[in-house]
Amino acid sequence: MNTLTLPRARARHPRHVATRLRVLTANTHLGQGPKLPYLLRGAPETDRARIELLHDTRAYAFHIADWLRRNHDLYHAVGLQEVFHHALGLNNGARRFRQRDYYTRLAGYGTTIPHRVGFAAFRYENLLLSRLPHAPSPRIQSILPGRVFRLAACGFTLAPFGVDGRVVWIGNTHLHPYNPVTRARQAESIAAEIRRLGDVPILFLGDLNTVPPGCKDGDFPEGERDVRSYRGDRTLAIFASAGLHTVRHEDRAEFWTYPTGAPNRTLDYILFSRHFEVESYRVVKEFTYSDHYPVAAEFRLRR
């Protein structure tokens, strides 16, 4: 595939059911927002007070949901990762609503498919939002092998939707952040389910927690731990063996999704099967409500 330079998605709105599909993937960072020092570092002086006030409210779940509502017509499906559910039975200080409720009730999508992961005392979710009609096939959801710090589980969703008389499967996942061996086992588990589906159109969204082949894989100046997190990783190759690919990435700022404010690596991807042609693919740098920038893409479903 030729190298794409991540063009901006066009501003026109897609039809409700169309052969062109727009999707977005976003890690919500449990609604905790971006790392403030990184965001302030490159901000104009006129924006610093606004950024600090927004961070002080700790209302990032609301702002993410509101951003999704304002951009609702641009995306047929959205994959959200790391949506906070509860810790020790407490809902992050909120009296009534979980973070899922913000995305379900405010973002404006007709379908919300949650998948609860984490562990008993600390739960978070992956959410798949869609405004496409359901297809009759049952969706697939599973906990993946391996645990983060021997406690927190990862998982994935694959759900069927009707698109112009055809069934398109859309997936969502958040893979192990630190261990490439465990991450490979998780990717193999998902790849096995993809192979069982056969030769069907698939778009797969998520925070894969790995860097692209040929890109820098350690010693990053900012961000979370990276020692031995990516070296030798086979995640993207495993997905490719099951027929899912992404655009060719280069080690340049327009491709980097993490960390917000001081990006230096790509961790978030949209994968696609052979049934799609890429119309546009970009990192959404104007979205600054998490420690990851989202990725948006538009595809044409081949006849």
Protein Blocks (a to p, Z undefined) as FASTA:
>chain_A
ZZdehiaddfbdcdfbdcbdcdddddeklonopafklmmmmpcfklmmmmmmmmmnopmm
mmmmmmmmmmmmmpmbdcdehiafbeehiaghiakbcfklmmmmmnopabdcdddehjfk
lccddddddfbdcdfbdcdddddehiehhlaccddddddddeehiacddddddddfklmk
lmmmmmmmmmmmmmmnopaddddeddehpacehiacehifbdcdfehklgopaklmmmmm
nopacddddddfklpcbdehiacbdfbdcdddfkbccfbdcddfkbccbfbdcddddddd
dZZ
